[in-house]
Amino acid sequence: MAQPKNQNLIVERWDYRLTFAKEGRARYISHLDLMRTMQRAIKRAKVPIWYTQGFNPHAYLMFPLALPLGTDSEIETLDIALTEDWEFDRLVEQLNGSMPEGLYFISAARPVRSHKDIAAARYDIELSFNRPAGEMLGLFESFVSGETIEIEKRVKPKKGRKPGVKLVDIKPLMTLNSYELRGEKLYIDITLPAGVESNINTGVVIDAFCAFAKAEFETIYTKRTKILCKDGENFT
């Protein structure tokens, strides 16, 4: 197994990257509450978590990319550090015994890529509307074939000035992989910017389409299917 980092500190540490799912009712757990949930689950599982050094030690947990509230996912990642060198399967099994409904770990491994390498995320979107599905499909085709897709973005105020908004064209930033009708629902497979440089969530795109079509959705389901690095490879 790999050698621990920070060997000069009082407590040695081994780094792990965990892949987990967040689905069902758990999709409505906010990012802050998710952090608390994970901390409690790790404590119940009696996993030897590594604590940061200094005057205010805290358990080391880091989510490389936050998940939009209300979105399902089977590829979320959590970085943790332990004070003991555990086998990957043992760590996953021990943690899953303490997880609440809708949250479960899939795998564990040593981190390979930096969270700074994250550049995009891929989503499945399922929508139904208060208007005929065929009509909405035609409107969506018009929406994505336009020269621009503009949204309002808040601008940080300069000293002595009030906050403002500006129009931003998000079309060059998004990749529409596919879209189709299945029954009365519109299914969209889309890749959007994510990470430290730029972030666009699915709600921004859906709101822009609804404004363009002058329609409201009746049901919505979103699921993150991939987290991608700048070179197009999956984040691991």
C-alpha positions as CSV (number, residue, x, y, z in Angstrom):
1,M,0.0,0.0,0.0
2,A,1.1,3.6,-0.5
3,Q,3.1,5.4,2.2
4,P,1.3,7.8,4.5
5,K,1.6,11.6,3.9
6,N,2.6,14.1,6.5
7,Q,5.0,11.7,8.2
8,N,6.5,14.7,10.1
9,L,3.2,15.2,12.0
10,I,2.2,13.5,15.2
11,V,-0.6,11.5,13.4
12,E,0.1,9.8,10.1
13,R,-2.5,9.9,7.4
14,W,-3.6,7.9,4.4
15,D,-5.8,9.5,1.7
16,Y,-8.8,7.9,0.1
17,R,-11.3,8.9,-2.7
18,L,-14.7,7.4,-2.1
19,T,-17.4,7.2,-4.8
20,F,-21.0,7.3,-3.5
21,A,-24.6,7.6,-4.7
22,K,-27.1,10.1,-3.6
23,E,-30.6,9.3,-4.7
24,G,-34.3,9.1,-3.7
25,R,-35.2,11.3,-0.8
26,A,-31.5,11.9,-0.1
27,R,-31.3,14.1,-3.2
28,Y,-33.0,16.8,-1.1
29,I,-30.1,16.9,1.5
30,S,-28.3,20.2,1.1
31,H,-24.5,20.2,0.7
32,L,-24.0,21.5,4.2
33,D,-26.3,18.8,5.7
34,L,-24.5,16.2,3.6
35,M,-21.2,17.1,5.2
36,R,-22.8,16.7,8.6
37,T,-24.4,13.4,7.6
38,M,-21.1,12.0,6.4
39,Q,-19.3,13.1,9.6
40,R,-21.9,11.3,11.7
41,A,-21.9,8.2,9.6
42,I,-18.1,8.0,9.8
43,K,-18.3,8.3,13.6
44,R,-20.9,5.6,13.8
45,A,-18.9,3.3,11.6
46,K,-15.9,3.8,13.9
47,V,-13.6,4.6,10.9
48,P,-10.3,6.1,12.1
49,I,-10.7,9.5,10.5
50,W,-7.7,11.8,10.3
51,Y,-8.1,15.3,11.9
52,T,-6.5,18.4,10.7
53,Q,-3.6,19.9,12.8
54,G,-3.7,23.2,14.6
55,F,-5.8,25.0,17.2
56,N,-9.1,23.9,15.7
57,P,-8.8,20.3,14.5
58,H,-11.6,18.9,12.4
59,A,-12.2,15.7,10.5
60,Y,-10.8,15.9,7.0
61,L,-13.6,15.5,4.5
62,M,-13.6,17.2,1.1
63,F,-16.2,17.0,-1.7
64,P,-14.4,17.9,-4.9
65,L,-17.7,19.0,-6.6
66,A,-21.0,19.9,-4.9
67,L,-24.2,18.4,-6.3
68,P,-27.1,20.6,-7.1
69,L,-30.0,20.2,-4.7
70,G,-32.7,17.8,-5.9
71,T,-30.3,16.0,-8.3
72,D,-29.6,12.2,-8.2
73,S,-26.1,10.9,-8.8
74,E,-24.2,7.6,-8.7
75,I,-20.8,9.2,-9.3
76,E,-20.3,11.6,-6.4
77,T,-16.9,11.7,-4.8
78,L,-15.7,12.3,-1.2
79,D,-12.0,12.6,-0.2
80,I,-11.1,11.6,3.3
81,A,-8.0,10.7,5.2
82,L,-7.5,8.0,7.8
83,T,-5.0,7.4,10.6
84,E,-4.8,3.7,9.6
85,D,-4.2,2.0,6.2
86,W,-7.4,0.2,5.5
87,E,-8.3,-2.1,2.6
88,F,-10.7,-0.4,0.1
89,D,-13.4,-3.0,0.4
90,R,-13.3,-3.0,4.1
91,L,-13.7,0.8,4.2
92,V,-16.8,0.7,1.8
93,E,-18.5,-2.1,3.8
94,Q,-17.9,-0.5,7.2
95,L,-19.2,2.9,6.0
96,N,-22.3,1.5,4.3
97,G,-23.4,-0.1,7.5
98,S,-23.9,3.4,9.0
99,M,-25.4,5.3,6.0
100,P,-29.0,6.6,5.8
101,E,-31.5,5.7,3.1
102,G,-30.5,7.0,-0.3
103,L,-26.8,7.4,0.4
104,Y,-24.3,4.5,-0.1
105,F,-20.7,4.1,-1.1
106,I,-19.8,2.3,-4.3
107,S,-16.0,2.1,-4.2
108,A,-12.8,3.4,-2.6
109,A,-9.4,4.1,-4.1
110,R,-6.3,6.4,-3.8
111,P,-6.9,9.8,-5.3
112,V,-5.5,10.1,-8.8
113,R,-6.6,13.5,-10.2
114,S,-6.7,16.9,-8.4
115,H,-10.1,18.5,-7.9
116,K,-8.7,21.4,-9.9
117,D,-8.8,19.1,-13.0
118,I,-12.6,19.0,-12.9
119,A,-14.0,20.9,-15.9
120,A,-17.5,19.6,-16.6
121,A,-20.4,17.3,-15.5
122,R,-22.8,15.4,-17.6
123,Y,-26.5,15.2,-16.7
124,D,-29.7,13.4,-17.7
125,I,-32.8,15.6,-17.5
126,E,-36.4,14.4,-17.7
127,L,-39.2,17.0,-18.2
128,S,-42.9,17.1,-18.7
129,F,-44.8,20.3,-19.4
130,N,-48.2,21.9,-19.2
131,R,-48.4,21.8,-23.0
132,P,-48.3,19.0,-25.6
133,A,-45.0,17.2,-25.7
134,G,-44.6,17.4,-29.5
135,E,-45.0,21.2,-29.3
136,M,-42.3,21.4,-26.6
137,L,-39.9,19.3,-28.6
138,G,-40.2,21.7,-31.5
139,L,-39.7,24.7,-29.2
140,F,-36.6,23.0,-27.6
141,E,-35.1,22.5,-31.1
142,S,-35.6,26.2,-31.8
143,F,-34.1,27.0,-28.4
144,V,-30.9,25.1,-28.9
145,S,-30.5,26.0,-32.6
146,G,-30.5,29.8,-31.9
147,E,-27.3,31.8,-32.1
148,T,-27.2,32.5,-28.3
149,I,-28.7,31.3,-25.1
150,E,-28.5,34.2,-22.7
151,I,-29.0,34.2,-19.0
152,E,-28.8,36.9,-16.3
153,K,-25.8,36.7,-14.0
154,R,-25.2,38.7,-10.9
155,V,-22.2,41.0,-11.0
156,K,-20.2,41.6,-7.8
157,P,-20.5,45.3,-6.9
158,K,-17.5,47.6,-7.1
159,K,-16.7,49.6,-4.1
160,G,-19.5,52.1,-3.4
161,R,-21.8,50.6,-6.0
162,K,-24.9,48.4,-5.9
163,P,-25.0,44.8,-7.2
164,G,-26.0,44.4,-10.8
165,V,-26.7,41.8,-13.5
166,K,-25.4,41.2,-16.9
167,L,-26.4,38.9,-19.8
168,V,-24.1,35.9,-20.4
169,D,-24.3,33.6,-23.4
170,I,-24.0,30.1,-22.1
171,K,-24.4,28.3,-25.5
172,P,-20.7,28.0,-26.2
173,L,-20.2,26.5,-22.7
174,M,-22.7,23.7,-23.0
175,T,-22.7,20.5,-25.0
176,L,-26.0,18.9,-26.0
177,N,-25.3,15.2,-26.4
178,S,-28.9,14.1,-27.3
179,Y,-32.6,14.9,-26.8
180,E,-35.7,13.0,-27.6
181,L,-39.4,12.4,-26.7
182,R,-40.4,9.3,-24.8
183,G,-44.1,9.3,-24.4
184,E,-45.1,12.7,-23.0
185,K,-41.7,13.5,-21.6
186,L,-38.6,15.3,-23.0
187,Y,-35.3,13.6,-22.3
188,I,-32.1,15.6,-22.5
189,D,-28.5,14.5,-22.1
190,I,-26.3,17.5,-21.6
191,T,-22.7,18.4,-20.5
192,L,-22.2,21.6,-18.5
193,P,-19.2,23.4,-17.1
194,A,-18.3,22.5,-13.5
195,G,-15.3,23.0,-11.3
196,V,-13.2,25.9,-10.0
197,E,-13.2,27.9,-13.2
198,S,-16.9,27.9,-14.2
199,N,-20.2,26.3,-13.0
200,I,-23.6,26.0,-14.7
201,N,-26.3,23.8,-13.2
202,T,-29.2,22.2,-15.0
203,G,-31.7,24.7,-13.4
204,V,-30.1,27.6,-15.3
205,V,-30.7,25.8,-18.7
206,I,-34.2,24.7,-17.8
207,D,-35.2,28.1,-16.6
208,A,-33.8,29.7,-19.8
209,F,-35.8,27.2,-22.0
210,C,-39.0,27.8,-20.0
211,A,-38.6,31.5,-20.5
212,F,-38.0,31.1,-24.2
213,A,-41.0,28.7,-24.6
214,K,-43.2,30.7,-22.3
215,A,-44.1,27.4,-20.6
216,E,-43.8,25.8,-17.2
217,F,-42.6,22.3,-16.4
218,E,-44.9,20.0,-14.5
219,T,-42.4,17.4,-13.5
220,I,-38.6,17.4,-13.5
221,Y,-35.9,14.8,-12.8
222,T,-32.2,15.3,-13.0
223,K,-29.3,12.9,-12.6
224,R,-25.6,13.5,-12.7
225,T,-24.0,10.7,-14.8
226,K,-20.3,11.8,-15.1
227,I,-17.7,14.2,-13.7
228,L,-15.2,15.0,-16.3
229,C,-11.6,16.5,-16.3
230,K,-10.2,19.0,-18.7
231,D,-8.9,16.3,-20.9
232,G,-12.3,14.6,-21.2
233,E,-11.4,11.7,-18.9
234,N,-13.6,10.7,-15.9
235,F,-12.5,12.3,-12.6
236,T,-11.0,9.6,-10.3
